């Protein structure tokens, strides 16, 4: 049976010998076929896109996948590193080559021998702590994003992050309105004492930060503001757009008050 004959299945663009199957209601992505160096980048983008479009960890089931090149195997660790600062995102593996029932790591990625084991680990992630809103690229879109941030910070006991997080999310959303001009998804989640924010849009144009903007230039200071209030920030290209993310830490705010 070909990929086009299977519901929820599609060939990974650029990876002719690899097929990705995903059910929108499930955290599992199944990869079958042959993964080589030529198809690694396409698989990386496909997994990042899946993680961008669904909150929480994703389980990559590689039971039916034959990896014939070290570059192919390393793609899973690369994806996991890429999403480490996204809100509530992670990549886990189901790999029958794992000999023991307890979790282990395969090339730096947590792995279980069964889908059930990996799903149980994914279910342990507190998804109730993830907040998401879909917004149109219209003037005023930043207001509901700020409201979501305020709600999250109060709920998660990080009120000192309300102001800097509202600054960051305002600039992230306004950049989509001004430049990407596509629908967007705002997502935020706590991780220990930090706050992780992300805005996903559907434009391939990645933000560029050139430092201070000349004083006689209108605009161009959004990324500088994000860089000022966030401990880390960045952007990730996904299959049909990008994710811009940042991480805020309450210790940074305490330092500003001293």
Secondary structure as the mmCIF struct_conf table of DSSP 4:
data_model
#
loop_
_struct_conf.conf_type_id
_struct_conf.id
_struct_conf.beg_label_comp_id
_struct_conf.beg_label_asym_id
_struct_conf.beg_label_seq_id
_struct_conf.end_label_comp_id
_struct_conf.end_label_asym_id
_struct_conf.end_label_seq_id
HELX_RH_3T_P HELX_RH_3T_P1 UNK A 3 UNK A 5
BEND BEND1 UNK A 6 UNK A 6
TURN_TY1_P TURN_TY1_P1 UNK A 7 UNK A 8
STRN STRN1 UNK A 9 UNK A 11
HELX_LH_PP_P HELX_LH_PP_P1 UNK A 12 UNK A 12
TURN_TY1_P TURN_TY1_P2 UNK A 13 UNK A 14
TURN_TY1_P TURN_TY1_P3 UNK A 16 UNK A 17
STRN STRN2 UNK A 18 UNK A 22
TURN_TY1_P TURN_TY1_P4 UNK A 24 UNK A 25
BEND BEND2 UNK A 27 UNK A 27
STRN STRN3 UNK A 28 UNK A 35
HELX_RH_AL_P HELX_RH_AL_P1 UNK A 37 UNK A 53
BEND BEND3 UNK A 54 UNK A 56
STRN STRN4 UNK A 58 UNK A 61
TURN_TY1_P TURN_TY1_P5 UNK A 63 UNK A 64
STRN STRN5 UNK A 65 UNK A 67
BEND BEND4 UNK A 69 UNK A 69
HELX_RH_AL_P HELX_RH_AL_P2 UNK A 70 UNK A 82
TURN_TY1_P TURN_TY1_P6 UNK A 83 UNK A 85
BEND BEND5 UNK A 86 UNK A 86
TURN_TY1_P TURN_TY1_P7 UNK A 87 UNK A 88
STRN STRN6 UNK A 91 UNK A 94
TURN_TY1_P TURN_TY1_P8 UNK A 96 UNK A 97
BEND BEND6 UNK A 100 UNK A 102
STRN STRN7 UNK A 104 UNK A 106
TURN_TY1_P TURN_TY1_P9 UNK A 107 UNK A 108
STRN STRN8 UNK A 109 UNK A 112
BEND BEND7 UNK A 113 UNK A 114
HELX_RH_AL_P HELX_RH_AL_P3 UNK A 115 UNK A 123
TURN_TY1_P TURN_TY1_P10 UNK A 124 UNK A 124
BEND BEND8 UNK A 125 UNK A 125
HELX_RH_3T_P HELX_RH_3T_P2 UNK A 127 UNK A 129
STRN STRN9 UNK A 131 UNK A 135
BEND BEND9 UNK A 137 UNK A 137
TURN_TY1_P TURN_TY1_P11 UNK A 139 UNK A 140
HELX_RH_AL_P HELX_RH_AL_P4 UNK A 141 UNK A 155
TURN_TY1_P TURN_TY1_P12 UNK A 156 UNK A 157
HELX_RH_3T_P HELX_RH_3T_P3 UNK A 159 UNK A 161
HELX_RH_AL_P HELX_RH_AL_P5 UNK A 162 UNK A 175
HELX_RH_PI_P HELX_RH_PI_P1 UNK A 176 UNK A 180
BEND BEND10 UNK A 182 UNK A 182
STRN STRN10 UNK A 184 UNK A 191
TURN_TY1_P TURN_TY1_P13 UNK A 192 UNK A 193
STRN STRN11 UNK A 194 UNK A 201
BEND BEND11 UNK A 202 UNK A 202
BEND BEND12 UNK A 211 UNK A 212
HELX_LH_PP_P HELX_LH_PP_P2 UNK A 213 UNK A 214
TURN_TY1_P TURN_TY1_P14 UNK A 215 UNK A 216
BEND BEND13 UNK A 217 UNK A 219
HELX_RH_AL_P HELX_RH_AL_P6 UNK A 222 UNK A 229
BEND BEND14 UNK A 231 UNK A 231
STRN STRN12 UNK A 232 UNK A 238
TURN_TY1_P TURN_TY1_P15 UNK A 239 UNK A 240
STRN STRN13 UNK A 241 UNK A 249
HELX_RH_AL_P HELX_RH_AL_P7 UNK A 250 UNK A 257
#
